[in-house]
């Protein structure tokens, strides 16, 4: 009787686990697709209340995924300029060997990025003006300190 109960529990657990994994993968795919076309790169909390931007929320979803490095590379390949900045943040975070080359590519392309800093939205900046901030890890330390702690 107890053996049958254990097997039943195991079957139920495995079924639910697969369902949850599938939901997580779907959420990651959706987050990647949305972040590829993000409208602004935010610097910290936005608006009067200082809330987390949609881009930051999507970045966190990718950062939590087990295949985050591949996701950051896909974001770089398919994303707009704002998305490429988020990809660089992630690639430097995981210490990817391609990060420096991609950062240099962004600088040389003279890419313009739409940013938001607090209540100042829609500013167009050259990515070169803050790529060093991303490369140094300061962007991550200031705006995602919990991720920095996890990587230690």
N, C-alpha and C positions, 0 to 999 in steps of 0.2 A: 504494500500500500504506500509506504513512504517513498519507495523507489519510483513509482508511477507519479507521485506528487512532485518529486524532484525533477523528473524528466519534463513534466508539464510546465513547471516553472522555468526550466531552462529553455524550452521551446518558446514560451511567451517572451522571456527576456531577449532572446536572440531576434525574434520578430520585431519587437519594439526598438531594439538597438539599431537594427538595419533601417527602420523607418526614420529614427532620429538622425542617423548619419546622412541619409538621403535628403532630409530637410535641411541639414546644415550645409551640404554641398550645393543645394539649390539656392540657399540664401547667399552663399559665397559667390556663386555665378551671377546672381542678380546684383550684388554689391559691386562686383567688378564691372558689369555692364553699365551701371549707373555712374560709377566713379570715372569711367572712361570719358564721359561727357559732362563732368562737373563744371559748373559755370564759374566758380571762383575758388581761389586758393585762400584759405583763411589763416590769419595769424591770431590765434587765441580765440577767446569767446567773442561772439558777435552780437550786435544790437545792444539796446539799453540794458537788457538783462544779462548779457554776456553768455548767451547759450552756445552750445557746441554746434558748429555748422554741419549741414548734411554731408559735406565732403569729409570732414573729420570723423563723423560717425561711420561712413562707408570705409574709410581708411582703417579704422579700428577693427571692422569686420574682417578685412583682408589680413590684418596683422595677427588676428587670433587664429587664422587657418593654419593647419599643419603644413600646407604647401605654399606658404606665404611668399617665398622667394620666386617661385614660378608665377604666382599671381602678380607680383610687382613687375616682373619682366613682361608679362602680358599687358599690364596697364601701360607700361612704357611704349610697347609696340602699337597698341590700338588707341591710346588715349589722346585727348587734346593737350594743349600746353599746361593747363592747370593739373590735369591728371598726371602728366609726366613729372611734375614737381612732387606730387604725392608719391609717385613711383620712386623717385630719387631718395626721398625721405626713408622709404621702406628699404631700399637697396643698401643705403648706408647703414641703416639700423642692423640689418642682417650681415653686414660686412661683405657684401657681394663684390667679387673682383671686377665686375663690369661697371661699377658705380662711377668711378673716376672718368672713364671713357665716355659714359653717357652724359655726365655733368658737363664735360668739355664740349660734347656735341651740342648740348643745349645752349651753352654760352656762345659758341661760334655761329649758331643759327640765328642769333639776335631775336630769340623768341619773346613775344610779348605775352604777359600773363595778367589776367584780371584777378585782383586781390581784394580782400576785405580785412580791415584792421579795426576791430571794435565797431564803431558806428560809421566808419568811413568805408563805403562800399563802391565797387565799380571802378577802382583805380587801375589803370593799365601801367604795368611796370615791366621793365626788361628783366627777364629771368636772371641774367648775369648779375643784377644788383643784389640778389639774395641767395644765389647758388652756394657761395662760400658759407653762408649761415646754415644752409642745409648740410653741406659737406662736413662742417665742424661738429655736427651733432647738436648744435645749440637749438635748432628748430625743434628737434625731438625732445631735448631736455626741458625746454620752456613750455611746449604745448602738449606733450605726451609723456610727462615724467613717470607715470606708472609703467609705461613700456620700457623705459630705460632701466627701471628697477628689475623688471622681469628678465632682462637680457643679461644680468650679472650673474 
